[in-house]
Amino acid sequence: MARRGMAVAAGVLLAAVGVVGCGPEKGSSQAGPAPVATVTVTAAPTAPAVPTATGTPAPVPGKSQAAGDAPGVSCTEPTVKAGDKVVIPGARPKQAIMFAKVAQFACDPGGGHFVGDKAPETFQFAAGAKAQLVLDDGTYRDVLVGDLWVHIGDCLDGGANVQPPLSCSNFPAYEITQNAKGEITAIKELWHS
């Protein structure tokens, strides 16, 4: 949009120069040079953020992402409780076991998200483990661990069975808390990481 506005302004400026460069026509009774046209060139206004294909606003330059912000805004790593890990499931959890890769936060042109670049590990759930899923508005819902397992599996299968206000992330990541035996005692889906 800015380039088009600049091109139009340049065209108007060239036309004005053309008018200024012309003198009176032969046989004209006009005395003196032709009147000078004044052209003011202003910068085109900045275009507002355009929604992406997913319906989320495009990144706004200079805005920082905090934990809970929509993804792709910047590359600020969300806060994870000391001692917790972030994992990316690779298969539907079953029989109190989850197969997942330990994840690290990474940045790319779309913003920041968690990626797992090591081999999957096996994580056992402790009896009474607590689970939370994130809703579309960024708030959390306490769920039964079995419901979390179903959600993870449904998302890995493409998300067709996931009903709002739940959804699946392009970069699914879960924060886990483990006990001294390494069992998961709490698991929380991260906001569309």
C-alpha positions as CSV (number, residue, x, y, z in Angstrom):
1,M,0.0,0.0,0.0
2,A,2.8,2.4,0.9
3,R,4.6,1.7,-2.4
4,R,1.5,2.4,-4.4
5,G,0.9,5.7,-2.5
6,M,4.6,6.7,-3.2
7,A,4.2,5.9,-6.9
8,V,1.0,8.0,-7.2
9,A,2.7,10.9,-5.4
10,A,5.7,10.6,-7.7
11,G,3.4,10.6,-10.8
12,V,1.7,13.7,-9.5
13,L,5.1,15.4,-8.9
14,L,6.3,14.5,-12.4
15,A,3.1,15.9,-13.9
16,A,3.5,19.1,-11.9
17,V,7.1,19.5,-13.1
18,G,5.9,19.0,-16.7
19,V,3.4,21.8,-16.2
20,V,6.0,24.1,-14.7
21,G,8.5,23.4,-17.6
22,C,6.0,24.5,-20.2
23,G,5.9,28.1,-21.2
24,P,3.1,30.0,-22.8
25,E,1.9,28.6,-26.1
26,K,2.7,30.5,-29.3
27,G,0.2,33.2,-29.9
28,S,-0.8,33.4,-26.2
29,S,-1.2,36.7,-24.6
30,Q,0.0,35.4,-21.2
31,A,2.9,37.3,-19.9
32,G,5.5,35.6,-17.6
33,P,6.1,32.0,-16.8
34,A,3.3,29.5,-16.3
35,P,1.9,29.3,-12.7
36,V,3.8,26.8,-10.4
37,A,1.7,23.9,-9.0
38,T,2.4,23.0,-5.4
39,V,2.5,19.3,-4.5
40,T,2.6,18.0,-1.0
41,V,3.8,14.4,-0.6
42,T,2.9,12.7,2.7
43,A,3.8,9.2,3.8
44,A,1.2,6.6,3.5
45,P,-0.4,5.6,6.8
46,T,0.8,2.4,8.5
47,A,-1.5,-0.5,7.6
48,P,-3.2,-2.2,10.6
49,A,-2.3,-5.7,11.5
50,V,-3.9,-8.1,9.1
51,P,-5.4,-11.3,10.4
52,T,-3.5,-14.5,9.5
53,A,-5.1,-17.6,8.1
54,T,-5.8,-18.8,11.6
55,G,-7.7,-15.7,12.4
56,T,-5.2,-14.4,14.9
57,P,-3.7,-10.9,14.4
58,A,-0.4,-10.7,12.7
59,P,2.6,-9.8,14.9
60,V,2.7,-6.2,16.1
61,P,6.3,-4.9,16.0
62,G,7.6,-4.0,19.4
63,K,5.0,-6.0,21.4
64,S,6.4,-8.6,23.8
65,Q,4.8,-11.9,24.5
66,A,4.2,-12.8,28.1
67,A,3.0,-16.2,29.4
68,G,-0.6,-16.5,28.2
69,D,-0.3,-14.1,25.2
70,A,-1.4,-15.3,21.8
71,P,1.4,-17.1,19.9
72,G,3.5,-15.5,17.3
73,V,3.7,-12.1,18.9
74,S,7.4,-12.2,19.8
75,C,10.0,-14.5,21.1
76,T,9.8,-14.2,24.9
77,E,9.8,-17.6,26.6
78,P,6.8,-18.2,28.8
79,T,7.5,-18.7,32.5
80,V,7.7,-22.3,33.6
81,K,7.8,-23.1,37.3
82,A,11.3,-23.9,38.6
83,G,12.0,-27.7,38.4
84,D,9.2,-28.3,35.8
85,K,9.8,-29.6,32.3
86,V,8.0,-28.8,29.1
87,V,7.2,-31.9,26.9
88,I,5.7,-32.5,23.5
89,P,3.7,-35.7,23.3
90,G,4.3,-38.1,20.5
91,A,1.6,-40.6,21.0
92,R,-1.8,-41.0,22.8
93,P,-1.0,-41.6,26.5
94,K,-2.2,-45.0,27.8
95,Q,-2.1,-47.0,30.9
96,A,-0.7,-44.1,32.9
97,I,2.2,-43.7,30.5
98,M,3.0,-40.8,28.2
99,F,5.6,-40.8,25.4
100,A,7.0,-37.3,24.9
101,K,10.0,-35.3,23.9
102,V,11.5,-32.9,26.4
103,A,11.2,-29.5,24.7
104,Q,13.2,-26.4,24.5
105,F,12.0,-22.9,23.6
106,A,12.9,-21.8,20.0
107,C,12.4,-18.7,18.0
108,D,11.6,-18.4,14.3
109,P,10.0,-15.7,12.1
110,G,6.6,-16.5,13.4
111,G,7.5,-16.0,17.0
112,G,8.5,-18.4,19.7
113,H,7.3,-22.0,20.5
114,F,8.5,-25.2,22.1
115,V,10.2,-27.9,20.0
116,G,11.4,-31.3,21.0
117,D,14.7,-32.3,19.3
118,K,15.7,-35.4,21.3
119,A,14.3,-38.9,21.3
120,P,11.0,-39.5,23.0
121,E,11.0,-40.5,26.7
122,T,8.6,-42.5,28.7
123,F,6.8,-40.6,31.5
124,Q,4.7,-42.4,34.2
125,F,1.8,-40.6,35.8
126,A,1.6,-40.7,39.7
127,A,-1.6,-41.7,41.3
128,G,-3.8,-38.6,41.9
129,A,-1.9,-36.6,39.2
130,K,-3.7,-33.3,38.5
131,A,-4.3,-32.1,34.9
132,Q,-5.3,-28.8,33.3
133,L,-6.3,-27.9,29.7
134,V,-6.2,-24.4,28.3
135,L,-9.4,-22.9,26.9
136,D,-9.6,-20.7,23.8
137,D,-9.7,-17.5,26.0
138,G,-6.4,-18.5,27.7
139,T,-7.9,-19.6,31.0
140,Y,-7.4,-23.1,32.4
141,R,-9.8,-25.9,33.2
142,D,-9.1,-28.7,35.7
143,V,-9.8,-32.0,34.1
144,L,-9.4,-35.7,34.9
145,V,-6.0,-37.1,33.8
146,G,-7.9,-39.5,31.5
147,D,-9.6,-36.6,29.8
148,L,-6.2,-35.0,29.2
149,W,-5.0,-38.2,27.7
150,V,-8.0,-38.3,25.3
151,H,-7.4,-34.6,24.4
152,I,-3.7,-35.2,23.6
153,G,-4.6,-38.2,21.4
154,D,-7.4,-36.3,19.7
155,C,-5.0,-33.5,18.9
156,L,-2.3,-35.9,17.6
157,D,-5.1,-37.4,15.4
158,G,-5.8,-34.0,13.8
159,G,-8.2,-32.4,16.3
160,A,-11.5,-33.3,14.6
161,N,-13.0,-34.6,17.9
162,V,-11.9,-31.6,20.0
163,Q,-14.8,-29.4,20.9
164,P,-14.6,-25.7,21.8
165,P,-13.7,-24.1,24.1
166,L,-10.8,-26.5,23.8
167,S,-8.6,-26.6,20.7
168,C,-5.3,-28.0,19.4
169,S,-2.1,-26.1,19.0
170,N,0.3,-26.3,16.0
171,F,3.0,-26.7,18.6
172,P,1.5,-28.8,21.4
173,A,3.4,-28.4,24.7
174,Y,2.7,-29.4,28.2
175,E,4.3,-28.3,31.4
176,I,4.9,-31.2,33.8
177,T,5.8,-31.4,37.5
178,Q,7.5,-34.6,38.6
179,N,8.0,-36.2,42.1
180,A,11.3,-37.7,43.3
181,K,10.5,-40.9,41.4
182,G,10.2,-39.0,38.2
183,E,6.4,-39.6,38.0
184,I,4.1,-36.8,36.7
185,T,2.2,-35.3,39.6
186,A,0.8,-32.3,37.6
187,I,0.5,-31.6,33.9
188,K,-0.7,-28.4,32.2
189,E,-1.3,-27.7,28.6
190,L,0.5,-24.5,27.6
191,W,-1.3,-21.7,25.7
192,H,-1.0,-22.6,22.1
193,S,2.7,-22.7,22.4
